Amino acid sequence: MTSNSANFDEEARLAVLDSFGILDTPLERSFDDVVRLVSQLLDAPIAAVNLIARGRQWFKSEIGLGTREMPLENSICRHALLLEQMIVTDTQDDPRFSCNPLVTAEGGLRFYAGAVLRTRDGVPLGTLCVLDRKPRPEGLTEQQQFMLTTMAHQVMSQIELRQALAEQESLNEALRCADQRKDEFLAMLAHELRNPLAPIVSAATMLSNFELQPSMVQRAADIIARQAGHMTSLIDDLLDVSRVTRGKVELEFVELDLKAVLADAIEQVRPLIEKHGHRLVLEAMPASALVVGDRKRLVQVMTNLLSNAAKYTLEGGRIEVRMSTRGAMLDLAIRDDGIGMSPELIASAFDLFSQGTRGLDRSQGGLGIGLALVRSLLKLHGGEVSASSDGPGCGSTFRVTLPLSLRASVAAPVAVPDAPQRNPAALRIGVVDDNEDAAVTLALLLETLGHTVSVAHSAREALASLPLFEPDVCLLDIGLPEMNGFELARALRARAETGHAILIAVTGYAQEKDRAEARAAGFHDLFAKPVDLEVLGAALVQIERRPR
């Protein structure tokens, strides 16, 4: 009998046993073969792989017992857990088994030898044992003991291999689900981008093929602007969730009233709520709801949650918002009586590209990234979000928790009135973009602002024409063929005629690394496509104010 003095916590041991997922599983040949071989090698009529579970001894494989489990109080093997190997030559001579019915019954068990099944971390799970109804005064030879211990190690390896294969299968299933979500997302992305493209193409066709009244021209222009804004919003959402989940977003923390944040969000979502005829009810607002956070991002969180409730609630539904304090925490609950959520959907609701039923209000769009963004933003604020539902058709509740402000006062940013805007004086602006339509439309817009514009569609053309044009500002696409925008910027910097120009990158590549590379190449600023004309106009005003 070899002793191992290591102590273990029983609850922790049972948790480790449960983690292997082997209890109450069907018979498996790999374990049956070991038990049969041990029985033959040790000439024992009874052999078993047993695991000591809560209140019972369960057999993964056995010969000669005729059962898969027995009460723990009748177990002989449980006494072996603190040992490496336990051998009892005659159980009737051992006081531990004097009241055990398996021993005291006529024809009971008289001989026992067991080797512990121990994990790599030293946690005992059970034993590989042999038993006989006759005593064996000689016990086991040294060779037989070695054989039993070696086969126990083999059984433990088989248990660990079984767990590893199950975990691998679980990972494979997770990858399959992720791949399916990716395919569904790409299909949704194509759908969402095609939706605004259709009215844009139709409006453009009207403008180019028909002589329209000014009111119709304005209506077509409004359609194009509105749908282009929708496409920009979709792309911004994708970039936003990428930045936030990678921790690349910058937050401006100030003390603010979450009730004011909620009011801003409601104002943004109100058209959607009214469109569906929903009733919005605000309940039990606390007198003080001060938190420390980024106002813009918290409004984004509330807007996403309210929009979600509005989209997935049938016409004429009810949306309730309740805010309360709990110790040092602020709780916000948004409850709707909409289509509800299944347990499976709740489990994945905050994963990227996860969405509910597509049939409801598909026209509202969305890429399944809103709730993932909510969770990431709240985490950056030290908060949490959870979802609950009694099931499909029973509505949903989203609960947000944020820490209350512990500061008596925080210096709030002072609002500085915008300086009166004036139209910039004429600048000489070079536009370089291999997308001819994009270059021409941007040039036309700049010309309507009073600027003189020179357009080039390649880096080679730009290097030939811009030195003669001597621009004050150059708007350069980054993804140019042959020579990219960074290389073109360096080449323009090296020319006397263009070295003084303000360089602005205009590109679909607008990640942080792109901005850093743009600055390193000599760009003064970087604008993502499509360019926000108000922002560009303000930048041109600032450029005009600079001394030349």
C-alpha positions as CSV (number, residue, x, y, z in Angstrom):
1,M,0.0,0.0,0.0
2,T,1.6,3.2,-1.2
3,S,0.5,6.4,0.5
4,N,0.1,9.9,-1.0
5,S,-0.3,12.5,1.7
6,A,-1.7,15.1,-0.7
7,N,-5.0,16.5,0.6
8,F,-7.7,17.7,-1.7
9,D,-10.9,19.7,-1.4
10,E,-13.9,17.4,-2.3
11,E,-15.9,20.0,-4.0
12,A,-12.9,21.0,-6.1
13,R,-12.2,17.3,-6.9
14,L,-15.8,16.8,-8.0
15,A,-15.6,19.9,-10.2
16,V,-12.5,18.5,-11.9
17,L,-14.3,15.1,-12.4
18,D,-17.3,16.9,-14.0
19,S,-15.0,18.8,-16.3
20,F,-14.0,15.6,-18.0
21,G,-17.7,15.0,-19.1
22,I,-17.3,11.2,-18.7
23,L,-20.0,10.4,-16.1
24,D,-23.1,8.6,-17.3
25,T,-21.6,8.1,-20.8
26,P,-22.1,4.9,-22.8
27,L,-19.7,2.0,-22.7
28,E,-16.6,2.5,-24.9
29,R,-14.4,-0.3,-26.3
30,S,-11.1,1.4,-25.4
31,F,-12.0,1.2,-21.6
32,D,-13.6,-2.3,-21.9
33,D,-10.5,-3.7,-23.5
34,V,-8.3,-2.5,-20.6
35,V,-10.6,-3.9,-18.0
36,R,-10.7,-7.3,-19.8
37,L,-6.9,-7.3,-20.1
38,V,-6.4,-6.5,-16.5
39,S,-8.8,-9.2,-15.4
40,Q,-7.0,-11.8,-17.5
41,L,-3.4,-10.7,-16.5
42,L,-4.2,-10.6,-12.7
43,D,-6.5,-13.7,-12.8
44,A,-9.3,-11.7,-11.2
45,P,-13.0,-12.5,-11.8
46,I,-14.0,-8.8,-11.2
47,A,-12.3,-5.7,-12.7
48,A,-13.5,-2.2,-13.2
49,V,-12.7,1.4,-14.1
50,N,-14.7,3.3,-11.5
51,L,-15.1,7.0,-10.7
52,I,-16.0,8.4,-7.3
53,A,-18.8,10.9,-8.0
54,R,-21.2,12.8,-5.6
55,G,-23.0,10.2,-3.5
56,R,-22.1,7.3,-5.8
57,Q,-19.5,5.1,-7.4
58,W,-19.9,5.0,-11.1
59,F,-18.3,2.4,-13.4
60,K,-17.1,3.4,-16.9
61,S,-16.4,-0.3,-17.5
62,E,-16.7,-3.4,-15.4
63,I,-16.5,-7.2,-15.5
64,G,-18.2,-9.4,-12.9
65,L,-20.2,-6.7,-11.1
66,G,-23.3,-6.5,-13.3
67,T,-24.0,-2.9,-12.5
68,R,-22.9,0.6,-13.6
69,E,-23.1,2.3,-10.2
70,M,-23.5,1.7,-6.5
71,P,-24.1,3.9,-3.4
72,L,-20.9,5.6,-2.1
73,E,-21.2,4.2,1.3
74,N,-20.7,0.7,-0.1
75,S,-17.6,1.7,-2.1
76,I,-14.3,0.1,-1.2
77,C,-12.5,2.2,-3.9
78,R,-13.3,5.5,-2.2
79,H,-10.8,4.6,0.6
80,A,-8.0,4.5,-2.1
81,L,-8.3,8.1,-3.2
82,L,-5.5,9.3,-0.9
83,L,-3.2,6.5,-2.0
84,E,-1.4,5.7,-5.2
85,Q,-2.3,2.0,-4.8
86,M,-4.4,0.1,-2.2
87,I,-4.2,-3.6,-1.7
88,V,-6.5,-5.4,0.8
89,T,-5.6,-9.1,1.0
90,D,-8.8,-10.0,3.1
91,T,-11.5,-7.4,3.5
92,Q,-13.0,-9.2,6.5
93,D,-9.8,-8.5,8.4
94,D,-10.1,-4.7,7.7
95,P,-12.3,-2.8,10.1
96,R,-13.1,-0.2,7.4
97,F,-15.3,-2.8,5.7
98,S,-16.8,-4.5,8.8
99,C,-20.3,-3.1,8.0
100,N,-20.0,-3.1,4.2
101,P,-22.8,-5.4,2.8
102,L,-20.6,-6.2,-0.3
103,V,-18.1,-7.7,2.1
104,T,-20.3,-9.2,4.9
105,A,-22.8,-10.9,2.6
106,E,-22.4,-14.6,1.8
107,G,-20.0,-14.9,-1.1
108,G,-19.0,-11.3,-0.5
109,L,-15.9,-9.5,-1.8
110,R,-12.7,-10.6,0.0
111,F,-9.8,-9.3,-2.0
112,Y,-9.2,-5.8,-3.4
113,A,-6.4,-4.2,-5.3
114,G,-6.8,-0.7,-6.9
115,A,-4.5,1.9,-8.6
116,V,-5.7,5.5,-8.4
117,L,-6.7,7.4,-11.6
118,R,-5.0,10.7,-11.0
119,T,-4.9,13.8,-13.2
120,R,-1.7,15.5,-14.2
121,D,-2.4,18.0,-11.5
122,G,-2.7,15.3,-8.9
123,V,-6.5,15.2,-8.5
124,P,-7.8,11.6,-7.9
125,L,-10.9,10.7,-9.9
126,G,-11.3,7.0,-9.1
127,T,-9.4,3.7,-9.6
128,L,-8.7,0.9,-11.9
129,C,-9.3,-2.1,-9.6
130,V,-9.6,-5.9,-9.4
131,L,-11.6,-7.9,-6.9
132,D,-12.0,-11.5,-5.9
133,R,-14.5,-13.4,-3.7
134,K,-11.7,-15.3,-2.2
135,P,-9.0,-13.7,0.0
136,R,-5.4,-13.6,-1.4
137,P,-3.0,-13.7,1.5
138,E,-0.1,-13.3,-0.9
139,G,-1.6,-10.1,-2.4
140,L,0.0,-9.0,-5.7
141,T,3.6,-9.6,-6.8
142,E,5.7,-6.6,-7.5
143,Q,5.4,-7.2,-11.2
144,Q,1.6,-7.4,-10.9
145,Q,1.5,-4.1,-8.9
146,F,3.6,-2.5,-11.6
147,M,1.2,-3.9,-14.2
148,L,-1.9,-2.5,-12.4
149,T,-0.4,0.9,-12.0
150,T,0.8,1.1,-15.6
151,M,-2.7,0.1,-16.8
152,A,-4.2,2.8,-14.5
153,H,-2.0,5.4,-16.2
154,Q,-3.2,4.1,-19.5
155,V,-6.9,4.6,-18.4
156,M,-6.1,8.1,-17.2
157,S,-4.5,8.9,-20.5
158,Q,-7.6,7.6,-22.3
159,I,-9.9,9.8,-20.1
160,E,-7.7,12.9,-20.9
161,L,-7.6,12.0,-24.6
162,R,-11.4,11.7,-24.6
163,Q,-11.7,15.1,-23.0
164,A,-9.3,16.7,-25.5
165,L,-11.2,15.2,-28.4
166,A,-14.5,16.5,-27.0
167,E,-12.9,20.0,-26.6
168,Q,-11.6,19.9,-30.1
169,E,-15.0,19.0,-31.4
170,S,-16.5,21.8,-29.4
171,L,-13.9,24.2,-31.0
172,N,-14.7,22.8,-34.4
173,E,-18.4,23.4,-33.9
174,A,-17.6,27.0,-32.7
175,L,-15.6,27.6,-35.8
176,R,-18.4,26.2,-38.0
177,C,-20.8,28.5,-36.3
178,A,-18.5,31.5,-36.7
179,D,-18.0,30.6,-40.3
180,Q,-21.8,30.4,-40.8
181,R,-22.2,33.8,-39.1
182,K,-19.5,35.2,-41.3
183,D,-21.3,33.9,-44.5
184,E,-24.6,35.3,-43.2
185,F,-22.9,38.6,-42.4
186,L,-21.5,38.9,-45.9
187,A,-24.9,38.2,-47.4
188,M,-26.4,40.9,-45.1
189,L,-23.7,43.3,-46.0
190,A,-24.3,42.8,-49.7
191,H,-28.0,43.2,-49.1
192,E,-27.6,46.4,-47.0
193,L,-25.2,48.0,-49.5
194,R,-27.4,47.2,-52.5
195,N,-30.5,48.7,-50.8
196,P,-29.2,52.3,-50.9
197,L,-27.4,51.8,-54.3
198,A,-30.8,51.1,-56.0
199,P,-32.3,54.6,-55.3
200,I,-28.9,56.3,-55.9
201,V,-28.7,54.7,-59.4
202,S,-32.4,55.5,-60.1
203,A,-31.9,59.2,-59.1
204,A,-28.7,59.5,-61.1
205,T,-30.5,58.1,-64.1
206,M,-33.3,60.6,-63.7
207,L,-30.8,63.5,-63.5
208,S,-28.8,62.4,-66.5
209,N,-31.6,61.3,-68.9
210,F,-34.5,63.7,-68.2
211,E,-35.1,67.4,-68.2
212,L,-36.5,67.8,-64.7
213,Q,-38.1,70.7,-62.8
214,P,-35.9,72.2,-60.1
215,S,-38.1,70.6,-57.4
216,M,-37.5,67.2,-59.0
217,V,-33.8,67.8,-59.2
218,Q,-33.7,68.8,-55.6
219,R,-35.7,65.7,-54.7
220,A,-33.3,63.4,-56.6
221,A,-30.3,65.1,-55.0
222,D,-31.9,64.6,-51.5
223,I,-32.4,60.9,-52.3
224,I,-28.8,60.5,-53.3
225,A,-27.5,62.4,-50.3
226,R,-29.7,60.4,-47.9
227,Q,-28.8,57.0,-49.3
228,A,-25.1,57.8,-49.5
229,G,-25.4,58.8,-45.8
230,H,-26.9,55.5,-45.0
231,M,-24.0,53.6,-46.8
232,T,-21.5,55.8,-44.9
233,S,-23.2,54.9,-41.6
234,L,-23.0,51.2,-42.4
235,I,-19.3,51.5,-43.1
236,D,-18.7,53.7,-40.1
237,D,-20.4,51.1,-37.9
238,L,-18.0,48.4,-39.2
239,L,-14.9,50.5,-38.6
240,D,-16.3,51.6,-35.2
241,V,-16.8,48.1,-33.8
242,S,-13.3,47.2,-35.0
243,R,-11.7,50.1,-33.2
244,V,-13.7,49.6,-30.0
245,T,-13.2,45.8,-29.7
246,R,-9.4,46.4,-30.3
247,G,-9.3,49.1,-27.7
248,K,-8.3,51.7,-30.3
249,V,-11.1,54.2,-29.5
250,E,-10.3,57.4,-27.5
251,L,-12.9,58.3,-24.8
252,E,-13.4,61.7,-23.3
253,F,-14.5,61.1,-19.7
254,V,-16.5,63.8,-18.0
255,E,-19.2,63.7,-15.3
256,L,-22.6,63.7,-16.9
257,D,-26.3,62.9,-16.1
258,L,-27.3,59.6,-17.7
259,K,-30.9,61.0,-17.9
260,A,-29.7,63.7,-20.3
261,V,-27.8,61.0,-22.3
262,L,-31.0,59.0,-22.4
263,A,-33.0,62.0,-23.6
264,D,-30.5,62.6,-26.5
265,A,-30.8,58.9,-27.5
266,I,-34.6,59.0,-27.4
267,E,-34.6,62.1,-29.6
268,Q,-32.5,60.2,-32.2
269,V,-34.7,57.1,-32.1
270,R,-38.1,58.9,-31.8
271,P,-38.7,58.8,-35.6
272,L,-38.3,55.0,-35.7
273,I,-40.5,54.6,-32.6
274,E,-43.2,56.9,-34.1
275,K,-43.0,55.1,-37.5
276,H,-44.0,51.8,-35.9
277,G,-46.6,53.4,-33.6
278,H,-44.8,52.3,-30.4
279,R,-45.6,53.7,-27.0
280,L,-42.5,54.8,-25.1
281,V,-42.9,54.8,-21.3
282,L,-40.3,56.3,-18.9
283,E,-40.6,55.0,-15.4
284,A,-39.1,55.8,-12.0
285,M,-36.2,58.1,-12.9
286,P,-33.9,58.8,-9.9
287,A,-33.3,62.4,-8.8
288,S,-29.5,62.0,-9.6
289,A,-28.0,59.7,-12.2
290,L,-24.4,61.0,-12.5
291,V,-21.8,58.8,-14.1
292,V,-18.4,59.4,-15.5
293,G,-18.2,58.6,-19.2
294,D,-17.9,59.7,-22.8
295,R,-21.2,61.4,-23.7
296,K,-21.1,60.6,-27.4
297,R,-20.4,56.9,-26.8
298,L,-23.0,56.5,-24.1
299,V,-25.6,58.1,-26.3
300,Q,-24.5,55.6,-29.0
301,V,-25.1,52.7,-26.4
302,M,-28.6,54.0,-25.5
303,T,-29.5,54.6,-29.2
304,N,-28.5,51.1,-30.2
305,L,-30.6,49.5,-27.4
306,L,-33.6,51.7,-28.1
307,S,-33.4,51.1,-31.8
308,N,-33.1,47.3,-31.2
309,A,-36.3,47.4,-29.1
310,A,-38.1,49.4,-31.7
311,K,-37.0,47.2,-34.6
312,Y,-37.9,43.9,-33.0
313,T,-41.3,44.9,-31.6
314,L,-44.4,44.5,-33.7
315,E,-46.4,47.6,-34.8
316,G,-48.1,49.4,-31.9
317,G,-45.9,47.9,-29.2
318,R,-44.7,49.2,-25.8
319,I,-41.2,50.1,-24.8
320,E,-40.5,50.8,-21.1
321,V,-37.4,52.4,-19.8
322,R,-36.6,52.3,-16.0
323,M,-33.6,53.8,-14.3
324,S,-32.7,53.2,-10.6
325,T,-29.7,53.3,-8.3
326,R,-28.3,50.3,-6.3
327,G,-25.6,51.2,-3.9
328,A,-22.7,52.6,-6.0
329,M,-24.2,51.4,-9.3
330,L,-26.8,52.8,-11.7
331,D,-29.2,50.3,-13.3
332,L,-31.1,50.9,-16.6
333,A,-33.6,48.5,-18.0
334,I,-35.1,48.7,-21.5
335,R,-38.1,46.3,-21.8
336,D,-40.2,45.7,-24.8
337,D,-43.2,43.4,-25.7
338,G,-41.7,42.4,-29.0
339,I,-40.8,39.1,-30.6
340,G,-38.6,37.9,-27.7
341,M,-35.5,35.8,-27.7
342,S,-34.8,32.1,-27.5
343,P,-32.1,30.9,-25.0
344,E,-29.8,30.2,-27.9
345,L,-30.2,33.8,-29.2
346,I,-29.6,35.3,-25.7
347,A,-26.4,33.3,-25.4
348,S,-25.0,34.8,-28.7
349,A,-26.8,38.2,-28.6
350,F,-23.7,40.2,-27.9
351,D,-21.5,38.3,-30.4
352,L,-20.4,40.0,-33.6
353,F,-22.8,39.6,-36.5
354,S,-25.5,38.0,-34.4
355,Q,-29.1,38.9,-35.2
356,G,-32.6,37.9,-34.4
357,T,-35.3,36.9,-36.7
358,R,-34.6,38.4,-40.1
359,G,-38.2,38.4,-41.3
360,L,-39.2,41.2,-39.0
361,D,-38.6,44.7,-40.4
362,R,-35.7,43.7,-42.6
363,S,-36.0,47.1,-44.2
364,Q,-34.6,48.6,-41.0
365,G,-31.3,47.0,-42.0
366,G,-28.4,46.4,-39.7
367,L,-25.3,44.2,-39.7
368,G,-25.6,42.5,-36.4
369,I,-22.9,44.5,-34.7
370,G,-24.9,46.9,-32.6
371,L,-25.1,44.8,-29.4
372,A,-21.4,43.8,-29.7
373,L,-20.6,47.5,-29.8
374,V,-22.8,48.2,-26.8
375,R,-21.0,45.5,-24.7
376,S,-17.6,46.7,-25.7
377,L,-18.3,50.4,-25.0
378,L,-19.9,49.6,-21.6
379,K,-16.9,47.5,-20.7
380,L,-14.7,50.5,-21.4
381,H,-16.9,52.5,-19.0
382,G,-16.6,49.8,-16.3
383,G,-20.2,48.7,-17.0
384,E,-22.1,45.6,-18.1
385,V,-25.1,44.7,-20.2
386,S,-27.2,41.6,-20.2
387,A,-30.3,40.3,-22.0
388,S,-33.3,38.3,-20.8
389,S,-36.5,37.0,-22.3
390,D,-39.2,34.5,-21.3
391,G,-39.0,33.2,-24.9
392,P,-40.2,33.9,-28.4
393,G,-43.2,36.2,-28.4
394,C,-42.6,37.2,-24.8
395,G,-40.6,40.4,-25.3
396,S,-37.0,41.2,-24.2
397,T,-35.3,43.1,-21.5
398,F,-31.8,44.6,-21.7
399,R,-30.2,45.7,-18.5
400,V,-27.3,48.1,-18.3
401,T,-25.2,48.7,-15.2
402,L,-22.8,51.6,-14.8
403,P,-20.8,52.8,-11.7
404,L,-22.2,56.0,-10.3
405,S,-19.8,59.0,-10.2
406,L,-17.8,59.1,-6.9
407,R,-16.5,62.6,-7.6
408,A,-18.2,65.6,-6.1
409,S,-17.5,67.6,-9.2
410,V,-15.7,67.2,-12.4
411,A,-14.6,70.1,-14.6
412,A,-17.0,69.9,-17.5
413,P,-15.7,71.1,-20.8
414,V,-16.7,74.7,-21.5
415,A,-18.7,75.1,-24.6
416,V,-17.0,77.6,-26.9
417,P,-19.3,79.3,-29.4
418,D,-18.4,78.5,-32.9
419,A,-16.7,81.4,-34.7
420,P,-18.7,82.9,-37.5
421,Q,-18.1,81.0,-40.7
422,R,-17.1,82.7,-43.8
423,N,-16.7,81.4,-47.3
424,P,-13.1,80.7,-48.0
425,A,-11.3,82.7,-50.5
426,A,-10.5,80.9,-53.7
427,L,-7.8,78.2,-53.3
428,R,-6.0,76.3,-56.0
429,I,-6.8,72.7,-55.2
430,G,-5.4,69.6,-56.9
431,V,-7.6,66.4,-56.8
432,V,-6.0,63.1,-57.6
433,D,-8.1,59.9,-57.7
434,D,-8.2,57.0,-60.1
435,N,-12.0,56.8,-59.7
436,E,-12.9,59.3,-62.4
437,D,-16.5,59.8,-61.1
438,A,-15.3,60.4,-57.6
439,A,-12.6,62.9,-58.7
440,V,-14.9,64.9,-61.1
441,T,-17.8,65.1,-58.6
442,L,-15.5,66.3,-55.8
443,A,-14.0,68.9,-58.2
444,L,-17.4,70.1,-59.2
445,L,-18.3,70.6,-55.5
446,L,-15.1,72.4,-54.8
447,E,-15.7,74.7,-57.8
448,T,-19.2,75.5,-56.5
449,L,-17.4,76.8,-53.3
450,G,-15.3,79.2,-55.5
451,H,-12.1,77.2,-55.7
452,T,-10.0,76.5,-58.8
453,V,-9.4,72.8,-59.3
454,S,-7.1,70.7,-61.3
455,V,-8.0,67.0,-61.6
456,A,-5.6,64.0,-62.3
457,H,-6.5,60.3,-62.4
458,S,-3.0,58.8,-61.8
459,A,0.2,59.6,-59.9
460,R,2.0,60.0,-63.3
461,E,-0.6,62.5,-64.5
462,A,-0.4,64.4,-61.2
463,L,3.4,64.7,-61.2
464,A,3.1,66.1,-64.8
465,S,0.3,68.6,-64.2
466,L,0.4,69.7,-60.5
467,P,3.8,71.5,-60.7
468,L,2.5,73.6,-63.5
469,F,-0.8,74.3,-61.5
470,E,1.1,75.2,-58.3
471,P,-1.7,74.1,-55.9
472,D,-2.3,75.5,-52.4
473,V,-4.0,72.2,-51.4
474,C,-3.8,68.6,-52.8
475,L,-6.5,66.0,-52.1
476,L,-4.8,62.7,-52.8
477,D,-6.4,59.2,-53.0
478,I,-4.2,56.7,-51.2
479,G,-5.1,53.6,-53.3
480,L,-3.6,54.8,-56.6
481,P,-2.2,52.3,-59.1
482,E,1.5,52.1,-59.9
483,M,2.5,54.7,-57.3
484,N,0.3,54.9,-54.1
485,G,-0.8,58.2,-52.5
486,F,2.0,58.0,-49.8
487,E,4.6,57.8,-52.5
488,L,3.0,60.5,-54.5
489,A,2.9,62.8,-51.4
490,R,6.7,62.3,-50.9
491,A,7.3,63.1,-54.6
492,L,5.2,66.3,-54.5
493,R,7.0,67.3,-51.3
494,A,10.3,67.1,-53.2
495,R,9.2,69.5,-56.0
496,A,9.7,73.2,-55.5
497,E,6.4,74.0,-57.2
498,T,4.3,71.7,-54.9
499,G,6.4,71.4,-51.8
500,H,4.5,74.2,-50.0
501,A,1.0,72.6,-50.7
502,I,-1.2,71.4,-47.9
503,L,-1.6,67.6,-48.5
504,I,-4.9,65.9,-47.5
505,A,-5.4,62.2,-47.9
506,V,-8.9,61.2,-49.2
507,T,-9.3,57.5,-48.9
508,G,-11.3,54.5,-48.1
509,Y,-8.4,53.3,-45.9
510,A,-9.1,55.2,-42.7
511,Q,-7.7,53.0,-39.9
512,E,-5.3,54.4,-37.2
513,K,-2.3,52.8,-39.0
514,D,-3.4,54.6,-42.2
515,R,-3.5,58.0,-40.4
516,A,-0.1,57.3,-38.8
517,E,1.4,56.4,-42.2
518,A,-0.2,59.5,-43.8
519,R,1.4,61.8,-41.2
520,A,4.7,60.1,-41.8
521,A,4.4,60.7,-45.5
522,G,3.8,64.4,-45.0
523,F,0.0,64.6,-45.1
524,H,-1.6,67.3,-42.9
525,D,-4.9,65.4,-42.5
526,L,-6.8,62.3,-43.7
527,F,-10.5,62.2,-44.6
528,A,-12.4,58.9,-45.1
529,K,-14.5,58.5,-48.2
530,P,-17.1,59.7,-48.9
531,V,-15.8,63.1,-47.7
532,D,-18.0,65.1,-45.3
533,L,-18.3,68.3,-47.2
534,E,-18.9,70.4,-44.1
535,V,-15.8,69.0,-42.5
536,L,-13.8,69.5,-45.7
537,G,-15.2,73.1,-46.0
538,A,-14.2,73.9,-42.5
539,A,-10.7,72.6,-43.1
540,L,-10.3,74.7,-46.2
541,V,-11.4,77.8,-44.2
542,Q,-8.6,77.1,-41.7
543,I,-6.1,76.7,-44.6
544,E,-7.2,79.9,-46.1
545,R,-6.7,81.7,-42.8
546,R,-3.1,80.5,-42.6
547,P,-0.4,83.0,-43.8
548,R,1.0,82.1,-47.2
